[in-house]
Amino acid sequence: EESARLEERRAAVEQPPEPELPPSEQEPPTDFICPITTEIMSDPVMAADGHAYERSAIERWLATKSTSPMTGEELGNTGLFPSHILRR
């Protein structure tokens, strides 16, 4: 009985790792995903809350609200700045 348990543990530990997906099938880093649309950003901009958003999504948001989509807090300003680092 004890040897059977040891064998089960050994088999669980010795399982081969899952094969890595090719780069084209891997999930993109969360920094590249707009928190409003949950899609990869093509025109990322930085808002006053320090978070990046897809330009069209945050512009629609700010047309009716003056709060951060991420924190819910009032934004000090509604200026948007291109996020060149995420665009690369």
C-alpha positions in Angstrom: 0.0 0.0 0.0 2.8 2.5 0.9 4.8 1.6 -2.2 1.6 2.2 -4.3 1.3 5.7 -2.8 4.9 6.4 -3.4 4.6 5.3 -7.0 1.5 7.6 -7.5 3.5 10.6 -6.0 6.5 9.8 -8.2 4.3 9.5 -11.3 2.7 12.9 -10.5 6.0 14.6 -10.0 7.6 13.0 -13.1 4.8 14.1 -15.5 6.3 15.8 -18.6 5.7 19.6 -18.8 3.0 20.8 -21.0 4.3 21.7 -24.4 4.7 25.5 -24.9 2.4 27.0 -27.5 4.0 28.6 -30.5 4.3 32.4 -30.1 1.4 33.0 -32.4 -1.0 31.1 -30.1 0.2 32.5 -26.7 -1.9 34.9 -24.8 -0.6 38.5 -25.1 0.7 40.2 -21.9 -2.1 41.9 -20.0 -0.4 45.3 -20.6 -1.4 45.0 -24.2 -5.1 44.4 -23.4 -7.5 47.3 -23.0 -9.4 47.0 -19.7 -12.5 48.4 -21.3 -12.7 46.3 -24.5 -10.6 43.3 -23.2 -9.0 43.3 -26.7 -5.4 44.0 -27.8 -4.9 47.7 -28.2 -4.0 49.1 -31.6 -4.0 52.8 -30.6 -3.1 52.7 -26.9 -3.2 56.0 -24.9 -2.4 56.8 -21.3 -5.0 58.4 -19.1 -4.5 60.5 -16.0 -5.1 57.4 -13.8 -1.8 55.9 -15.2 -3.6 53.1 -17.1 -3.5 52.5 -20.8 -6.7 52.2 -22.9 -7.6 51.8 -26.5 -8.1 55.4 -27.7 -11.7 54.9 -29.1 -12.9 53.1 -25.9 -11.6 55.6 -23.4 -12.9 58.5 -25.5 -16.4 56.9 -25.5 -16.0 56.4 -21.7 -15.0 60.0 -21.1 -17.8 61.4 -23.3 -20.2 60.5 -20.5 -18.0 60.1 -17.4 -15.1 61.8 -15.7 -14.0 58.8 -13.6 -11.3 56.2 -14.1 -12.7 52.9 -15.6 -10.1 51.0 -13.5 -10.5 52.7 -10.1 -13.8 54.6 -10.3 -12.1 57.6 -8.9 -12.5 61.1 -10.4 -9.8 61.9 -13.0 -7.8 65.0 -12.4 -7.9 65.7 -16.1 -9.3 64.0 -19.2 -6.2 64.4 -21.3 -5.0 61.3 -23.2 -1.4 60.8 -24.3 -0.1 58.2 -26.8 1.5 55.2 -25.2 4.5 54.7 -27.5 5.9 51.9 -25.4 2.8 49.7 -25.8 2.5 50.6 -29.5 5.8 48.9 -30.3 
